[in-house]
Amino acid sequence: VEEIQGLLDSGVPAETLISYGLEYKFVTLYLLGQLSYGQMRERLAIAIHQFAKRQMTWFRGMERSGARIHWVEV
């Protein structure tokens, strides 16, 4: 939050920050007063989960096309 507040304070337009990525988007909206802190955290968590699901779908599609994916155990 402090990093993004610093960027806004230094003149980086909010629209630019919103286009950078999920964290920048939702924290910027919070700092602009468009989301509460709780809304920001909830929407960010949902967006990250959705993004991860899209990534897995993309990788599985690559596997179906014949690309070899080396999965790593967490």
Backbone as CSV, one residue per row, in Angstrom:
resi,resn,N_x,N_y,N_z,CA_x,CA_y,CA_z,C_x,C_y,C_z
1,VAL,0.838,-1.183,0.000,0.000,0.000,0.000,0.886,1.250,0.000
2,GLU,1.939,1.214,0.825,2.830,2.377,0.889,3.542,2.611,-0.441
3,GLU,3.947,1.522,-1.091,4.622,1.650,-2.390,3.719,2.340,-3.402
4,ILE,2.483,1.906,-3.473,1.557,2.462,-4.458,1.175,3.892,-4.090
5,GLN,1.024,4.160,-2.806,0.760,5.539,-2.381,1.921,6.437,-2.787
6,GLY,3.142,5.949,-2.632,4.319,6.713,-3.048,4.330,6.988,-4.540
7,LEU,3.934,6.006,-5.328,3.876,6.208,-6.779,2.831,7.250,-7.144
8,LEU,1.663,7.165,-6.498,0.626,8.166,-6.752,1.120,9.557,-6.349
9,ASP,1.763,9.631,-5.182,2.280,10.915,-4.697,3.353,11.490,-5.615
10,SER,4.100,10.613,-6.290,5.157,11.094,-7.177,4.643,11.462,-8.562
11,GLY,3.326,11.297,-8.788,2.749,11.751,-10.044,2.382,10.670,-11.037
12,VAL,2.586,9.397,-10.677,2.183,8.328,-11.589,0.657,8.309,-11.630
13,PRO,0.070,8.399,-12.815,-1.400,8.425,-12.906,-2.025,7.127,-12.414
14,ALA,-3.157,7.244,-11.748,-3.870,6.072,-11.236,-4.202,5.099,-12.368
15,GLU,-4.577,5.621,-13.532,-4.925,4.769,-14.664,-3.746,3.887,-15.069
16,THR,-2.543,4.442,-14.980,-1.347,3.676,-15.305,-1.153,2.552,-14.298
17,LEU,-1.288,2.869,-13.014,-1.111,1.853,-11.981,-2.150,0.752,-12.104
18,ILE,-3.374,1.114,-12.419,-4.446,0.130,-12.561,-4.134,-0.850,-13.685
19,SER,-3.431,-0.395,-14.713,-3.119,-1.272,-15.842,-1.917,-2.174,-15.581
20,TYR,-1.166,-1.953,-14.504,0.058,-2.722,-14.253,-0.190,-4.154,-13.809
21,GLY,-1.173,-4.414,-13.027,-1.399,-5.779,-12.550,-2.445,-5.798,-11.460
22,LEU,-2.760,-6.989,-11.025,-3.850,-7.157,-10.073,-3.638,-6.385,-8.776
23,GLU,-2.469,-6.544,-8.165,-2.223,-5.875,-6.893,-2.277,-4.359,-7.048
24,TYR,-1.633,-3.853,-8.077,-1.637,-2.411,-8.313,-3.063,-1.905,-8.545
25,LYS,-3.839,-2.670,-9.309,-5.203,-2.260,-9.621,-6.047,-2.113,-8.356
26,PHE,-6.100,-3.160,-7.552,-6.999,-3.138,-6.407,-6.514,-2.224,-5.290
27,VAL,-5.209,-2.143,-5.079,-4.710,-1.228,-4.047,-4.930,0.215,-4.488
28,THR,-4.747,0.506,-5.764,-5.009,1.861,-6.265,-6.470,2.235,-6.061
29,LEU,-7.376,1.321,-6.383,-8.799,1.594,-6.176,-9.097,1.832,-4.698
30,TYR,-8.429,1.096,-3.817,-8.580,1.306,-2.373,-8.087,2.700,-1.982
31,LEU,-6.908,3.070,-2.469,-6.338,4.369,-2.114,-7.163,5.531,-2.676
32,LEU,-7.848,5.303,-3.784,-8.704,6.335,-4.362,-10.061,6.412,-3.660
33,GLY,-10.296,5.496,-2.711,-11.546,5.495,-1.973,-12.686,4.786,-2.679
34,GLN,-12.375,4.059,-3.752,-13.419,3.360,-4.491,-13.732,1.992,-3.904
35,LEU,-12.831,1.475,-3.058,-13.040,0.211,-2.370,-12.646,0.380,-0.907
36,SER,-13.321,-0.337,-0.032,-12.872,-0.390,1.361,-11.681,-1.349,1.425
37,TYR,-10.993,-1.350,2.557,-9.852,-2.246,2.713,-10.310,-3.707,2.581
38,GLY,-11.427,-4.043,3.201,-11.946,-5.403,3.117,-12.340,-5.793,1.703
39,GLN,-12.989,-4.877,0.996,-13.357,-5.142,-0.398,-12.113,-5.350,-1.251
40,MET,-11.098,-4.516,-1.017,-9.849,-4.636,-1.779,-9.237,-6.014,-1.575
41,ARG,-9.132,-6.457,-0.335,-8.535,-7.764,-0.042,-9.359,-8.904,-0.655
42,GLU,-10.672,-8.820,-0.529,-11.532,-9.881,-1.050,-11.461,-9.949,-2.571
43,ARG,-11.587,-8.810,-3.225,-11.573,-8.800,-4.697,-10.209,-9.191,-5.241
44,LEU,-9.145,-8.787,-4.556,-7.801,-9.171,-4.985,-7.618,-10.678,-4.855
45,ALA,-8.068,-11.263,-3.759,-7.939,-12.710,-3.571,-8.711,-13.462,-4.653
46,ILE,-9.905,-13.009,-4.968,-10.709,-13.651,-6.018,-10.015,-13.522,-7.371
47,ALA,-9.512,-12.338,-7.685,-8.861,-12.104,-8.977,-7.592,-12.962,-9.118
48,ILE,-6.818,-13.105,-8.044,-5.616,-13.936,-8.090,-5.996,-15.389,-8.332
49,HIS,-7.032,-15.856,-7.640,-7.491,-17.238,-7.820,-7.954,-17.467,-9.265
50,GLN,-8.719,-16.527,-9.815,-9.193,-16.658,-11.194,-8.030,-16.664,-12.179
51,PHE,-7.032,-15.807,-11.934,-5.866,-15.738,-12.808,-5.098,-17.061,-12.776
52,ALA,-4.926,-17.632,-11.575,-4.223,-18.907,-11.443,-4.957,-20.021,-12.185
53,LYS,-6.287,-20.017,-12.119,-7.069,-21.019,-12.847,-6.879,-20.867,-14.353
54,ARG,-6.844,-19.623,-14.841,-6.630,-19.403,-16.282,-5.244,-19.882,-16.695
55,GLN,-4.240,-19.654,-15.844,-2.892,-20.129,-16.153,-2.861,-21.649,-16.250
56,MET,-3.507,-22.334,-15.304,-3.529,-23.798,-15.336,-4.233,-24.304,-16.594
57,THR,-5.315,-23.655,-16.983,-6.024,-24.042,-18.211,-5.103,-23.879,-19.415
58,TRP,-4.351,-22.789,-19.448,-3.434,-22.524,-20.562,-2.351,-23.599,-20.624
59,PHE,-1.752,-23.918,-19.473,-0.704,-24.944,-19.454,-1.249,-26.317,-19.832
60,ARG,-2.434,-26.654,-19.370,-3.021,-27.947,-19.723,-3.297,-28.007,-21.230
61,GLY,-3.692,-26.883,-21.817,-3.871,-26.826,-23.268,-2.565,-27.049,-24.002
62,MET,-1.491,-26.504,-23.462,-0.172,-26.742,-24.062,0.181,-28.223,-24.011
63,GLU,-0.126,-28.860,-22.882,0.142,-30.301,-22.761,-0.657,-31.085,-23.798
64,ARG,-1.928,-30.736,-23.970,-2.767,-31.427,-24.958,-2.227,-31.249,-26.371
65,SER,-1.547,-30.106,-26.618,-0.974,-29.863,-27.947,0.370,-30.547,-28.132
66,GLY,0.857,-31.230,-27.105,2.108,-31.963,-27.246,3.295,-31.348,-26.527
67,ALA,3.147,-30.172,-25.961,4.262,-29.564,-25.222,4.468,-30.333,-23.924
68,ARG,5.718,-30.552,-23.569,6.011,-31.261,-22.332,6.176,-30.241,-21.212
69,ILE,5.383,-30.402,-20.181,5.435,-29.509,-19.019,6.081,-30.284,-17.875
70,HIS,7.053,-29.700,-17.248,7.706,-30.316,-16.098,7.109,-29.687,-14.830
71,TRP,6.118,-30.376,-14.257,5.439,-29.880,-13.080,6.334,-30.067,-11.867
72,VAL,6.298,-29.114,-10.975,7.106,-29.141,-9.769,6.184,-29.329,-8.558
73,GLU,6.552,-30.241,-7.686,5.784,-30.449,-6.460,6.038,-29.285,-5.509
74,VAL,4.971,-28.807,-4.865,5.113,-27.695,-3.920,5.331,-28.240,-2.533
